[in-house]
Amino acid sequence: MNTMYKYALYTVVFFLTATGFSQVKKEYEKRISEADFPAEALSLISPFKKEFNRLKYYKEFDGDNQSFEAKFKYESSHYSVEFNNEGKLEDVELKLSKNKLPKALWEAIKLNLDSNYERWKLEKLQCQYSHINNPKETLEKALNKTQTKQENYELIVAIKQKGKLKKMEILFNARGEVLNRRDILRRSYDFLIF
């Protein structure tokens, strides 16, 4: 890779990193019964329910808002389906390993992390199917693992910066650009080894 190309690539990564804003994630969840889950959300899940393993329902709080989430296993993959307080679909997340990502996408993500943090360790990676038009179609795309250019990728990353350890949630688009990043308040992650 020639020097000019490297310089241009680092400039792009720096610019994209600077545009991603940072927040703090103070989210916690509580397991609930199916009866406490919103009816509209249940109506989306019900046609598929027999095919899901270990289906569990949760209520999530982030300090300001409340949402609902159904978590399950389908065809050896882990999913979470998130709904707003009224039971309307927000997104479907599919847990992935990094080797399931297109190589160019993983390289862009890795370059971004290497450029911004002394050390980092990937703890969790999810493909996020955001709901746009049809909730059933969004869920079916996620269950079929249909990839388009609209998916986002959510990473939970343990980082070490200036001698301090912390966890972050970083959202990338399909081009490897940072859409959002936020610190995750930790209970006790000082045991993390890099």
Rosetta blueprint (number, residue, H / E / L):
1 M L
2 N L
3 T H
4 M H
5 Y H
6 K H
7 Y H
8 A H
9 L H
10 Y H
11 T H
12 V H
13 V H
14 F H
15 F H
16 L H
17 T H
18 A H
19 T H
20 G L
21 F L
22 S E
23 Q E
24 V E
25 K E
26 K L
27 E L
28 Y E
29 E E
30 K E
31 R E
32 I E
33 S L
34 E H
35 A H
36 D H
37 F L
38 P L
39 A H
40 E H
41 A H
42 L H
43 S H
44 L H
45 I H
46 S H
47 P H
48 F H
49 K H
50 K H
51 E H
52 F L
53 N E
54 R E
55 L E
56 K E
57 Y E
58 Y E
59 K E
60 E E
61 F E
62 D L
63 G L
64 D L
65 N L
66 Q E
67 S E
68 F E
69 E E
70 A E
71 K E
72 F E
73 K E
74 Y E
75 E L
76 S L
77 S E
78 H E
79 Y E
80 S E
81 V E
82 E E
83 F E
84 N L
85 N L
86 E L
87 G L
88 K L
89 L E
90 E E
91 D E
92 V E
93 E E
94 L E
95 K E
96 L L
97 S L
98 K H
99 N H
100 K H
101 L L
102 P L
103 K H
104 A H
105 L H
106 W H
107 E H
108 A H
109 I H
110 K H
111 L H
112 N H
113 L H
114 D H
115 S H
116 N H
117 Y L
118 E L
119 R E
120 W E
121 K E
122 L E
123 E E
124 K E
125 L E
126 Q E
127 C E
128 Q E
129 Y E
130 S E
131 H L
132 I L
133 N L
134 N L
135 P H
136 K H
137 E H
138 T H
139 L H
140 E H
141 K H
142 A H
143 L H
144 N L
145 K L
146 T L
147 Q L
148 T L
149 K L
150 Q L
151 E L
152 N E
153 Y E
154 E E
155 L E
156 I E
157 V E
158 A E
159 I E
160 K E
161 Q E
162 K L
163 G L
164 K E
165 L E
166 K E
167 K E
168 M E
169 E E
170 I E
171 L E
172 F E
173 N E
174 A L
175 R L
176 G L
177 E L
178 V E
179 L E
180 N E
181 R E
182 R E
183 D E
184 I E
185 L L
186 R L
187 R L
188 S L
189 Y L
190 D L
191 F L
192 L L
193 I L
194 F L
